[in-house]
C-alpha cells in the first residue's frame, strides 16, 4: 500500500519572526533565536535541497512601522528581496502578517481591545500587500486569533499579561473584523493571491466522559473555536488549520491534564469541515516536539498518511506545513510557564550559541516523501506504527 499526494500538494515548514528571525522590534523582549533574518539565503538553499515546495514565514509589522506613522522603506525593500528569492527558488510562499506580536506603540496605545486601532493594522496590511504583490501565494492575515486573545487576556502569556474575560472577548471580535477588512484590501492589491488565517484546532476532551458538566464545558469551548471560524467563512479563500493534539481537561482543577496525539481527529475534522463549507483546506501547522527522531518521524508519517487518506475521500487539502523549519523559541503554556528553547519542533536543529544548522532524520524522511509525493510501504513499516502518545507536559523538551 502507498499513501499518495496530488501533483500540486504543498510540502513545507513554518517560521515566525519573533521565534526564528532574531532581534525583533516588537512588544516582547528581544531574542537571539536562529537569526533567519541574517541567514535566510542559507536557509532557503536548505529548503530547496530538501525538496520542500513551500515556506510559511512572517512579515513583522514592528519592523516596518517601529514608530507610529513612520514606515521603514528599507525594511519593505528587504521583504521584497526576501520573497523574490523564495520565488526564484520556486518555493511557494505563505506570508503571516500577524504572529502574536505587535509594535510597542500599538500595544501601549490600547492594542486589539480598541476598535479604533483596527485601522492602524489595515494601513500596514495595505502597504505590505501592495509592495509584495506578485510574490506571495497565500496570506495568513492573523495566526490563531483566539489563541492570541487568550494568551493576552486569560493566561498572562502575552502583553498586557492580564486576566480579563471582557477584554478577551473585545480582542477576538476586533481580530475578526480585522481579518474581514484585510481580505478586501489584499484582494484589491493582488487579485491572484489566496487569503485566509491560521485557525488553532485544540479540541478539549473531558477527563470524565460521564460527567455532564465536563462534557458541556468542553463542548462549549470547542464550539467557540468553530463559531469563530464560521463567522469568517465569507472572507477567506482557504481554511488554515493548526493542529497538534487533543487535550484532556479537568473542570475541577480548571486545567489541561495531558495532551493526546490523535491523527484520526485531524482527518475527521477536515472531512466535516470540507463537507460543511466546501472550501479548500491547508494544514498550516502540525508538528511534534522531541529530540527523539523516531517519535518525531512517526508523528509526521502518521499525520501525512491520514491526510492522504482524507484526500482520497474527496476532501480538498492543498498542503501540509510542519511546525517548524528551524529550532527556535516556543511560547509559554499553562502547564509549563517557561519553555523558551527547550522544546524542539525543528526539522533543522540549531545551536543557539553558534547558529550552526543540523539537518535531522525527520527532515530527511520528509524530504523523501516530498520528492516522491508519496509514503511508500518501506517508510510506513519503519515509521508508521501506531503509538499512543499521552503527555502531561506539552510541548516536550
N, C-alpha and C positions, 0 to 999 in steps of 0.2 A: 504493500500500500504506500502511496505517496500523498503528501499534502501540498497542493499546487496553489499558485497565486496568479492573478491576471497580469497581462503584459505591462500595464501601466501602474500596477500596485507599487506604492512608495515604501521603501525600507529605509528607515533613518533613525536619527537620535536627536536629543534636545540639549540646549544650553539656555541659561538665563544670565542676564548681565550681572546682577549682584552676586550670583553664586559662582560664576566662572570667568567673567571678563577682567575683574580686578579694578580697585580704586574707583568705584562708582561714586558719583557726586550726588547721592540721593539722601533720603531722610533716615538712613541707617548708618551705623559706623562703617568706616572703610575696611575692606578686607583685601588680603593679598590674592587669594584664590589661584586659579591655574593660569591667569594672565592671558586669556584668549585674545584680549584686546591687542596685545603686542605680538602674539604668536599665531594669529589667525591664518597666515599663509601656510605655516607648517601644519596646522590642524586641518585646514581644507584639503591639503595634499593627502593627508592621512585618511580623511573621509573618502576621497577619490580612490585611493589604493585599496580600501576595504570594500569597494563596490556598493557603498551606500548611496542611494539615489536622492536622499532628502536630508535637510538640516532644519530643525526648528531652532530658532535663535531669537535674540532680543533687539529691540530698539529701545534705548533708555531715555525717557523724557528728561530726566535730570541732567543728562549730558548735553542735550540740545538747548534746554532752557534752564540753566543753573540759577539764573536770576530772572524774576518775572519780567516778561516782555523784552528780554534780551536773547535773541536767537543766535546760537553759535553756528555760523555758516560753515566754518572749517569742520565742525563735527558732522554736519549734514553731508558735506563732501566726503568725509571718511566713511560714513554709512553707504553712500553711493558706490564708492570704490569697493567696499566690503561685499556688497550684494552683487556687484558686477563681477567680482572674482568668482563667487559661487555660480553665477550664471555661466561664466566661461568654462567652468568645470562640468557644466550640465547637471548641477545639483539643484533640485527643486527647493525653493525657499518657503519656510513658514515663519513669518515675522510676528513676534508677540510685541504688542505696543505697551502693555502694562503687565508687569510680572511682580506684583506685591510691593513695588516701590514707587515713590513719588518724589518730585523736587522738594527740598526742605521748605521753601516758601509756600508751597501748596498745602503741606501738612499743617504748618503753623497758622495758615490762613483759613482753617476750618476743614480742609480736605474734602472727603467724599460725603460728609454729612450735610454740606451746604449745597443746595440745588443750584445756586448761582455759580458755583465753581465748575459745573459741568462744561460750561462754555470755554473755560480755560483749557480743559482737556481736549475739546473738539478743535480748538485752534492748533494745538500740537498735532493732532491726527491729520488735519488738513495739510499742514506744512510737510509732514513726513510722506504722506501718500502721494502728494504732488511731486515731491523730489524723487521718490523711488518708483514712480510709475514705470511699468515695464520690467522691473527687476524682481518683483515679489509674485509668488504663485498663490500663496494663501496668507491672509491676515488673520491673526488671532488677536482680536481687539483687547480683550482682558483675560488673563489667566485666572481661572477659578474664582469668580466674583463672590460667591457665597463663602468660600474658604477665607478669602481676603477679609471680608466683613467680620467673620467670626474671630479671626486671628487678631484683628484690631480692636474689636468691641465686646468680645466674650471671653477670649483666652489670654489676653495681655501678651501676645507674641510680637505684634507689630505696633507702631505708633498709631494712636496715642496711648497704647498699653493700658486699656481700661476695660471695665465690665459694665456695659450699659445696653440692655436689650433694645431700648428705643432708638438709640443711635445705630445699633446694628441693623435695624430694620430700615432706617433712613439711608444708611450707607448702601445696602444692596439694592434698594429701589433706585437710587441715583446711578449706581453702576449699570443697572438695566437700561435706564434712559440713555446713558452714555453709549451703550452698545447700539441701541436703535438708531441714534442720530449719527454715530460714527459710520454705520453701514452706508447711509445715504451719501455722506461726504466722500468716503473712499471710492464708492461706485462712480461718483462724478469725476474723480481724478483718474481712475483706472478701471474701465468697464470690464476688462478681461480677468481681473483678479477675483479669487474666491474669498469671501469674508465670513467670519464666524467668531466663536470664542471657545475657550477650553473649559469644559464643564467637569468638575470633580464628582465622580460617582463613587461614594464611600458608604455603601449600604450598612446600616446598623441591624444587627441580629440580636434578639433578646436572649439574655443568659438563660432565663427560664421560659421556654416556649409555651408553657401552660399558664403563665402569669398574664392576665389580661392587661394589666397596667403597663408592663414592659412591652407587650405586643403593640398596644395603642401608641406608646411613646415612639417606638422605633418606626412604626408606620407613618406617624405624623412627621418625624424628622426626614424620612425618605421622600415623603410627598412634597416637602418644601423644596427639595432638590428638583423633583420632576416638574412642579408647578413653575419654578423659576425658568426652567428650560422651555416650557410650553409658552410662556408669556413672550418669548423672543423668536418664536418659530417663523414669523413672517419677516424677520430682519436678519436672517442668516442663510448662507448658501450651503453650509455643511454643518454637521453636528460634531464638535470636537469632544472626545471622551478621554478623561484622565482616570484610569482605574488601576488600583494596586491589589486590594483585598477587601474582604468583608471584615466588619468589626463587631465583636461581641460586646454588648452594652449591659451594664448592671444599673438599673434605675435607682436602687437604694444607695449604692456608693456614688452614683452620678458620675460614672466614668467608664471609659472603654477598658475592658479587661484584657482582650487579646485580639490579634489580627489573625484571620484565617484566609490563606491563599486559596482562591477558588476560580480557576479559569472558566468553569462552566457558567458561572454567573455572568461573566462578560459576554459570552455567547448569547445567553438567554436575554440579557438586557438589550443587546444590539438587535436581535430578532424582533423583540417587542417594540423597540423604538422605530425601527425602519417600517414595520407593519403599520404603525400609527401615523407617521409623518411623511414617509416616502422621500426623505432627504438623505443624500449621501453621508456616510459616517467616516470619521477619521480618528484613529486611536492616537491622540496627541501626547499621551504619557502612559507608559506601562513599564515597570522595572522592579528589580529586586536588589536589596541592599545586603551584600555579603562579599567577603573576600574568598569564599569557597566557590571556586569556578564551576564545580559540578552542579551545585544547587542553583547557582545563578543561571547557568545554561539550561538546566532543567526547567526553570521558571519561564525562560524565553521560549523554548521549544514548545512547551505545553500550551502557552497562550497563543503562539502562532498557529499551532495545529487547530485550536478551537476557532481561530479567526478564519482559517482556510475552510473548515467545515461549515462555518456560518455563511461564507461567501457562496459555497456550493448550494446552500439552501435559498439563494436568490437575494441575499442582503448585499447592498452596495457599500462596501468598505474600501476606501481609496488608499489607505496606507496604515502603517504601523510605525510609531515613533517611540524608541526606547528612551527612558529616563535613566541616566543621562549619558551624553557622549564622553565628557571628561569628569573625573572625580572632582568634587567641589564641596562647598559649604551646603549644609542642609538646615532647613527651618526647625525651630523648636516644636515640640509636640506636648500634648497633655501628660503623657507618661514619662517623657524624657526631656526636661526643660533646657538642656544644653547639649545639643547634638553636635553642632559645629562640623568638623571634618571627619568625625568617627564613622558615620555610615558611608558605605562605598557602593553607589549605584553605577559608577562609571564603567563604560566599555574600555576606556583608556584610563589606566591608573596614573596618578600624577603625584610626584614627590613635591610636597608643598614648600620644601626648602630650596631644592634645585630646579623645580619646574620640569624635571625630566618626565617624558611621557613613556608609558609602557603598555603595549597592546595586550589585552587579556585574552584568555582562551575563549571566553564568551564572545568577545568581539570577532574573533576568527571564525567561530561557528556561525555567527550571524552573517558574516561576510560570505561564507559558502552558501547559506540559504538565499541571501540576496542575489548572488550571481547566478545561481541555478533557478531561482524563483520557485523553489520547492523544498520541502523537507523529505528526504528520501528515507528508506527503511533503515539504513545504516545509522543515520543521525537519530532517528526515532528510537531504535533499540538501545543506543548508547545513552541518550539524554532524555527520552520521553517518558520514563517510568512515572507512575502516579505516586507522589509523595504527599503525605498530609502535613502541611506546614501550619503550625499554630504558635504564635509568639506573643509573649506578654509585653515586650518592648519592640516597637516598630517605629522607624526602621531599625534593622540590626546593624551593629558595627562590625 
